[in-house]
Each structure stands twice: as C-alpha cells, then as structure tokens.
Amino acid sequence: MTKLSFGAHPFLLGFEQLERLVERTAKTASEGYPPFNIEATSDNTYRITLAVAGFREEDLAITVEDRQLVVRGRQGDDGADRVFLHRGIAARAFQRSFVLADGVEVAGAGLDRGLLNIDLRRQVPETIVQTIKIGRK
C-alpha cells in the first residue's frame, strides 16, 4: 500500500512545505526544558512564555531562522567556587524552537520575574478578489 503524503493530497495544492514544517515541529516537540505556555492574546496576536528562572537577559538569545523561532539560554558559571549540599535548580543550557506560520512575526520580547515573554503578531493579508476571464484556445 502506498502512503499518501500530506503535501501530495489533491486538495492541498501548493502546500508541499507544510509537511516539512510538521516533521520539523514533531522533532522539536520532545524537548522538555524550559517549560512554556502559548496563549492567544487577541485574534491576531500570540504570546509565548518560557520559565527561565535564574537566566539574565544577556544569558538569552532569540532568533528567527527560516520561519523557526529559536530561543537559546546559556548561564555563566559564576558558582564555580560554591559548594552545594543540594542542587535542585537547573542551571543548564537550552534551546527551544517554535515553527512560525507565514505572516507571523516577532513583535517583541521581555523578561519579567523569571518569565521570558515573546509576543507574536500575525499580519492579516488584504482580501483580493480576482476575476478570471475564460478564453478560447
């Protein structure tokens, strides 16, 4: 039996890239740190909130690479001379990725009380009505 790929479905003409995006998202879905929320703040705006307790602004980097939002965190080792009896607070580097749809842009980011907020905005395209003339060949 032949597997019909998602992008090859006859009703999804021009959506070949969608299958690649779904596969890329599935690969990044297994990440567990840091925890995050995604919320719709209005019809065309979203907010991603990551719990990054212990990270400073200079420890974090946010980039958009090929429609993929990438958040990286790396803490400096300022506790090298400290002796921990118990270390339960994570102090590890991370990379968290989110695939952005076409038309979604990063509007800004802020760090507040250990939470990194990334605001996204969807550009609403203008509705265009196009009349196609039928000609003879």
Sequence and secondary structure as in RCSB ss.txt:
>XXXX:A:sequence
MTKLSFGAHPFLLGFEQLERLVERTAKTASEGYPPFNIEATSDNTYRITLAVAGFREEDLAITVEDRQLVVRGRQ
GDDGADRVFLHRGIAARAFQRSFVLADGVEVAGAGLDRGLLNIDLRRQVPETIVQTIKIGRK
>XXXX:A:secstr
     GGG TT TT HHHHHHHHHHHHHTT  SS EEEEESSSSEEEEEEE TT  GGGEEEEEETTEEEEEE  
  TTTT   S   S    EEEEEE  TTEEEEEEEEETTEEEEEEEE               
